[in-house]
């Protein structure tokens, strides 16, 4: 239980974590919840890891624009916690591409 809380709280400091290049493996638009979910994978010397990050999605946003900017196979920057890479998050720069759509 304490480790889950630590993992959650540590996400607030993700901008200070090391980064690595990853690859988008899936993009989902969850219409009911109004969220865009991006799944990705990345590798470090110790192995391969996966993750997912969400972003608020506007119904007015054109789906085709999202899939052009966040297509499967696209390279993305992933931030990971140095002591536990399973705790990771997409870098803010990924979402900046969507602002203004």
N, C-alpha and C positions, 0 to 999 in steps of 0.2 A: 504494500500500500504506500509506504513512504517513497519507494523508488518510482512509482507512478506519479506521485505528486512532484517529485524532483524532476522527472522527465518533462512534465507539463510546464512547470515554472521556468525551467531552463530554456524553453522556446522563446521566452521574452528577450533573451540575449543572443539570439541566433545571428544577428548581424556581425557579431564579433568572432563567430566560429570560422574555421578554415572553409575554403570552397573547393569544389571539384566540378568538372564538367560531367553532366549526365545526359540522358536521352529520354524524351517523352515516349511513353509506351501506350498511353490511352488518354483520351479527352472525353469527358462526359458532361453533359449539361443536365443538371437536375432541376427540371422545370418547377416541380412542386415546392422545392425549398429555395429556389432562386439562387442556386450556386453553380459554379463551374468547378469541376473536379479534374485535376491533372495528375495522372499517375506517371511515375518516372523511375528509372533505374540508374545506378552509377556503380563504379568499381573503385576500390582502393587496394593497396597492396595486400591487405588482409582478406579480401573477398568482394563479393557482389552484394549490393543492397538495393532495396526498393523503398519507395515512399509515395505519398500523395499529399497534395496541397489543394485547398479550396479558395475560391475567390467569389465575392458577391457578383451575381450576374443579373443584368437588366434585361427584361423581356424585350425591350426596344433594340437591343444590340443584335445586329445581323449575325446569324449563326455562321454564315460563310466567312465573314471576317475573322471570327474566332478561330475557325479551323485553318485559315490561311496563316495566322500568326502562331498558333499552337498546334502544329501538325505532328502526327506520330512520326518519330524519328528525328525530330528537331533537337538540336543541342541546347541544353539549358544549364544554368549555374545552380548548383545545389550546395547548401550550407549544411554541415554535419557537426555534431558534438564530438570533439576530439576523443573523449574517453568512451564513447558509445555511438558509432556511426548509424546505428539503427534509429537514433533520434535525429531527424533531419528535416529540412524544409527548403522549398524553392527560394532562391534569392529574390529580393524585391524587384530587381531589374526585369524579371520575367513578366511580372504584372504591369510594369510601366508600359509595356508594349500594348496593353489593352486599354489604357486610359484614353479617353476621348473617342472610343468607338461608338 
